[in-house]
Structures are given as structure tokens and as C-alpha cells.
Amino acid sequence: MASSMRSLFSDHSRYVESFRRFLSNSTEHQCMQEFMDEKLPGIIARIGDTKPELKILSVGGGAGEIDLQILSKIQAQYPGIHIKNEVVEPSAEQIAKYKELVAKTSNLENIKFAWHKETSSEYQHRVTEKKEHQKWNFIHMIQVVECLTDQLNLSKDLRSHSRQHGIHMGWRQNWPEHECLFSYTGTSGWYKLWKKYESRLPRNDLCQYVTSSDLTQILDNLRIRYTCSDLLSTMDISDCFIEGNENGDLLLDFLTETCNFNTTAPMTLKAEIMQDLQEPEFSVKKDGKIFFNNNLSFIVVEA
């Protein structure tokens, strides 16, 4: 690996922008919306309707768009109930956007928000050190990109502090836990790309890429009941093959988790990856465009 290559996570602003481009060019949020509309109401119905207040924990709440959708579903299920919504998010920029969104959104009068600028690991360490554990009715992790080891530890910790009938929910790529998880399938282009090139791309030392198969194995080992379903998703990576295209460069950064991959990767590595991204194992070609396999699985686990 060339010494000039570095993890995308070393440049927060570029990571945020590349992630934004990923969302704009993929159907991942549409998949999430489908989940919200069709599956989430049935899941939150299990929380219980005899409580005066529901306590929600959002780990990796980002700018709040998905969080507020989740909260609206909870409000619809339990009209008038008081909700305490705590958010763990390491980005001050994202927290600021979240607060702005809350300020301009109506019908949130019965929701009390609290934000914590920290990673999931920092959150876990803080509440453990200060013995600030709470009992949560609903825990979700959305777009969390952190380490398998840290997420396993956090999962075990949060499980012990979720209330009876509580639900944990999460999705995205590298974290292995929670009561309702979204992860890439073992047949997705992501999994194949990571497995083939992980030793040649910059990564955080403890980070491990996992798929739904890895998650269900963990749950099986813990003897936890769950259901697993797949959602079809794609990502338009056509711009990646246009030299000098800014959108394509940012998408390549996100795909490889490498900051400025197009200008820092060795020519041989870049050539191999660009060729693979066009192969049927990773993508499909349709109407002159190239669509990367972004298939997801969601796992619903009883607390």
C-alpha cells in the first residue's frame, strides 16, 4: 500500500461529503424508507403501550432525518406519550444540523431531546465509568461505521439496560449488533470488495467488515432469537469511470474508504478495482450505467 494512502475517516469533512454522494447515488435510503413504512410500525408495537414515557437512544443519529422519521412512527403508535430521545453522535456539524431540523419540525412538543458529542465507544466508556446506565425502551443505530469489537461490547452493554419489551435497531456496514440491524448481505458488492482488497486499503486497526451472515452467527452463538430479511439496493457508480469527475472521485473514496483514492492509490491497485467494479460479481450494467450491488439485510431481534 502506498504511504500516501490514508483512511477516509481521517478527513471528517471529506467523509461526510462522500457519504452524502453515496446516499444521492444509491437506493439505500429508499430501502430504509420501505422498512420504516412496512416493518417499523410492527416492531415498535412490541415496546408496550402502558408506559407514561418512552426512552429512546439513537447511536449515530447523524443529522436527524431518519431519527425524526422513527420518532414520528412511535408518536403514531403511541399518540400523546412523552418521549425522551437521547442522541450519541461524534460530529458537531451533524449535531448542529440535527438541532436545526428539530427547530423547524412541528409536532415534537412531547419529545425531549439530548445530544452527546461522542462515539459509541466513548458513550459506553462514559456511562460505565460514571454508572449512568439507563433503561431504554428502544435503541437504534443508523449509519454507524465503527469497529466490530467496540460494537459487540456496546451491544452487550445496551442489551443489559434495555427495558422489558425493548427493541434495539440499527443499520449500515461495519457494526454487528442490535435488535433490528441493517447490514450488507454476503452476496453484496461491498462484501466482495472488502474481502478481496482489505489488506491493500487503509483501515483502522480494529475495524472488521461484517455482513448479515456474520451478525446472525453472532446472534446464534448468543442464542438470541431473530428474523432476517433482504432488501435489494443499488448504487449508481457510472461517474467513477469518468476521469476528473468530482462525484465519481467521492464515490470511489466511499467505496474504498480511502481519502482521495483516485490520486493516491497505486496504479495497479486502482486498475484492478476499477476493472472489478464493472464485473457482474460486483455490479450490473443497464441503460449505459453501472449499478453497484448494495443489497442490505435487516435483522429483527427480540430484547
C-alpha positions in Angstrom: 0.0 0.0 0.0 1.4 3.4 -0.9 2.4 5.5 2.0 0.2 8.4 0.8 -3.0 6.4 1.1 -5.0 7.1 4.3 -8.3 6.2 5.7 -11.3 8.2 4.6 -12.2 8.6 8.3 -9.0 10.7 8.8 -10.7 13.5 6.9 -14.1 14.1 8.5 -15.4 16.7 6.0 -14.5 14.5 3.0 -16.1 11.5 4.6 -19.3 13.4 5.2 -19.3 14.7 1.6 -18.6 11.3 0.2 -21.3 9.7 2.3 -23.7 12.4 1.1 -22.8 11.5 -2.5 -23.3 7.8 -1.7 -26.8 8.5 -0.4 -27.6 10.6 -3.5 -26.4 7.9 -5.9 -27.8 4.8 -4.1 -31.3 3.5 -3.2 -30.2 2.8 0.4 -32.5 5.4 1.9 -35.4 4.2 -0.2 -34.8 0.8 1.3 -34.8 2.3 4.8 -38.0 4.2 3.9 -39.6 0.9 2.9 -38.5 -0.6 6.1 -39.9 2.4 8.1 -43.3 2.2 6.4 -43.8 -1.5 6.2 -41.8 -3.1 9.1 -41.1 -0.5 11.8 -44.7 0.0 13.0 -45.0 -3.7 13.8 -41.7 -3.6 15.7 -42.4 -0.6 17.8 -45.8 -2.0 18.6 -43.9 -4.5 20.8 -42.5 -1.8 23.0 -45.6 -1.7 25.1 -48.4 0.8 25.5 -48.7 1.0 29.3 -45.8 3.4 29.9 -46.1 7.1 30.7 -42.8 7.8 28.9 -40.7 6.1 26.3 -36.9 6.3 26.4 -35.2 6.2 23.1 -31.4 6.0 22.4 -30.1 6.9 19.0 -26.5 5.9 18.4 -25.0 7.6 15.4 -28.1 9.9 14.8 -26.3 12.0 12.2 -28.3 15.0 11.0 -31.6 13.5 12.4 -33.6 12.8 9.2 -34.0 9.1 9.9 -34.4 9.7 13.7 -37.3 12.0 13.2 -39.0 9.5 10.9 -38.6 6.9 13.6 -40.0 9.2 16.2 -43.0 10.0 14.0 -43.8 6.3 13.8 -43.5 6.0 17.5 -45.8 9.0 18.0 -48.3 7.5 15.6 -48.3 4.2 17.6 -48.4 6.0 21.0 -50.2 9.3 20.5 -49.5 11.8 23.2 -46.9 9.8 25.1 -43.9 11.6 26.4 -40.6 10.6 24.7 -37.1 11.1 25.9 -34.8 10.9 22.9 -31.0 10.9 23.5 -28.6 11.1 20.6 -25.0 9.8 20.5 -23.2 11.4 17.6 -19.4 12.3 17.2 -19.8 15.0 14.6 -20.5 18.6 15.9 -21.6 19.5 12.4 -24.2 16.7 12.3 -25.5 17.6 15.7 -25.9 21.2 14.6 -27.9 20.1 11.6 -29.9 17.8 13.8 -30.8 20.7 16.1 -31.8 22.9 13.1 -34.0 20.1 11.8 -35.7 19.8 15.2 -36.2 23.5 15.4 -38.1 23.7 12.1 -40.1 20.5 12.6 -43.6 20.6 14.0 -45.4 18.1 16.4 -42.3 17.5 18.5 -43.7 19.1 21.7 -43.9 15.8 23.6 -40.3 14.9 22.8 -37.3 15.9 24.9 -34.0 15.8 23.0 -30.5 15.5 24.4 -27.3 15.3 22.3 -24.0 13.8 23.3 -21.0 14.6 21.1 -19.1 11.2 21.3 -18.6 7.9 19.6 -20.4 4.8 20.7 -17.2 3.6 22.4 -16.9 6.9 24.2 -20.5 6.7 25.2 -20.1 3.2 26.5 -17.0 4.2 28.5 -18.6 7.2 30.0 -21.8 5.6 31.2 -19.8 2.6 32.5 -17.3 4.8 34.4 -19.9 7.1 35.8 -22.5 4.4 36.3 -25.0 6.4 34.4 -26.9 3.4 32.9 -30.5 3.9 31.9 -33.2 1.5 30.9 -34.2 2.1 27.3 -37.4 1.1 25.5 -35.9 1.5 22.1 -32.3 1.6 20.8 -31.3 2.2 17.2 -28.0 2.6 15.4 -28.2 4.1 12.0 -25.3 4.7 9.5 -22.9 3.7 12.2 -19.5 2.9 10.8 -17.3 1.7 13.6 -15.4 -1.4 14.8 -16.8 -4.8 15.3 -15.1 -5.2 18.7 -16.4 -1.9 20.0 -19.9 -2.5 18.7 -20.1 -6.0 20.2 -19.2 -4.6 23.6 -21.7 -1.8 23.3 -24.4 -4.2 22.2 -23.9 -6.5 25.2 -23.9 -3.4 27.4 -27.0 -1.9 25.9 -28.8 -5.2 26.0 -28.5 -5.4 29.7 -30.0 -1.9 30.0 -33.0 -2.1 27.7 -36.4 -2.3 29.3 -38.6 -5.3 29.1 -40.1 -5.4 25.6 -37.4 -3.1 24.5 -36.2 -3.2 20.9 -32.7 -2.4 19.5 -32.4 -1.4 15.9 -29.5 -0.5 13.7 -28.2 -0.5 10.1 -25.2 0.1 7.9 -22.0 -1.6 7.3 -19.4 -2.4 10.0 -21.3 -2.9 13.2 -22.5 -6.2 14.4 -25.3 -5.9 16.9 -28.6 -4.9 17.8 -32.1 -5.7 17.9 -33.1 -4.9 14.3 -29.9 -4.4 12.4 -29.2 -3.4 8.8 -26.1 -4.8 7.2 -24.9 -5.8 3.8 -25.6 -9.3 2.6 -22.8 -11.8 2.0 -23.6 -11.5 -1.7 -23.3 -7.7 -1.9 -20.6 -5.9 -3.9 -19.3 -4.4 -0.6 -18.5 -7.7 1.0 -16.7 -9.0 -2.1 -14.7 -5.7 -2.5 -13.7 -5.7 1.2 -12.7 -9.3 1.3 -10.6 -9.0 -1.8 -8.8 -5.7 -1.1 -8.9 -5.1 2.6 -5.2 -5.8 3.1 -4.3 -3.3 0.4 -6.6 -0.4 1.6 -6.0 1.8 4.6 -8.2 0.8 7.6 -8.5 1.5 11.3 -6.6 -1.3 13.1 -9.6 -2.8 14.9 -12.2 -2.4 12.2 -13.7 -5.6 10.7 -16.1 -5.7 7.9 -19.2 -7.8 8.6 -22.2 -8.9 6.8 -25.6 -10.2 7.8 -24.1 -13.7 7.9 -21.6 -12.6 10.5 -24.3 -10.9 12.5 -26.6 -13.9 12.5 -23.7 -16.2 13.5 -23.1 -13.9 16.5 -26.7 -13.9 17.4 -26.8 -17.7 17.1 -23.8 -18.0 19.4 -25.6 -15.8 21.9 -28.8 -17.9 21.5 -30.8 -14.8 20.6 -34.0 -15.1 18.5 -34.2 -13.1 15.4 -35.6 -12.9 11.8 -33.5 -11.9 8.8 -34.8 -10.4 5.5 -33.1 -8.9 2.5 -33.7 -5.7 0.7 -32.5 -5.1 -2.9 -30.4 -1.9 -3.3 -28.1 -0.5 -5.9 -25.6 2.4 -6.2 -25.0 4.2 -9.5 -21.2 4.3 -9.9 -21.1 5.4 -13.5 -19.4 8.7 -12.6 -16.5 6.7 -11.1 -15.3 5.9 -14.7 -15.3 9.5 -15.9 -11.8 10.9 -15.4 -11.8 14.0 -13.2 -15.4 13.7 -12.2 -15.8 15.0 -8.7 -18.9 12.9 -7.9 -17.1 9.8 -9.1 -14.0 10.6 -7.1 -16.0 10.9 -3.9 -17.9 7.7 -4.6 -14.6 5.9 -5.1 -13.5 7.3 -1.7 -16.6 5.9 -0.1 -16.3 2.5 -1.8 -12.7 2.0 -0.8 -12.9 4.0 2.5 -9.7 5.8 1.2 -9.3 9.6 1.2 -8.6 10.8 -2.4 -8.3 7.2 -3.6 -8.2 8.3 -7.3 -5.0 10.3 -6.8 -3.2 8.4 -4.0 -3.8 4.7 -4.9 -1.1 2.8 -6.8 -1.9 2.5 -10.4 -2.0 -1.3 -10.3 -4.5 -1.3 -7.4 -6.6 1.4 -9.0 -6.7 -0.5 -12.3 -7.7 -3.8 -10.5 -10.5 -2.2 -8.5 -11.9 -0.2 -11.5 -12.0 -3.4 -13.5 -13.7 -5.4 -10.8 -16.3 -2.7 -10.2 -17.5 -3.4 -13.8 -17.7 -7.2 -13.4 -21.1 -9.0 -12.8 -19.8 -10.2 -9.4 -19.9 -6.5 -8.2 -22.3 -4.6 -10.5 -24.8 -4.8 -13.3 -24.8 -2.6 -16.4 -28.2 -1.2 -17.5 -29.1 1.6 -19.9 -25.5 2.7 -20.2 -25.0 3.0 -16.5 -23.2 0.8 -13.9 -25.0 -0.1 -10.7 -23.1 -1.5 -7.8 -24.7 -4.2 -5.7 -25.7 -2.5 -2.5 -28.1 -5.2 -1.2 -29.0 -5.0 2.5 -30.3 -7.3 5.2 -32.3 -6.3 8.2 -32.3 -8.4 11.3 -35.0 -8.0 13.9 -34.1 -9.3 17.3 -36.3 -9.6 20.4 -34.9 -7.9 23.5 
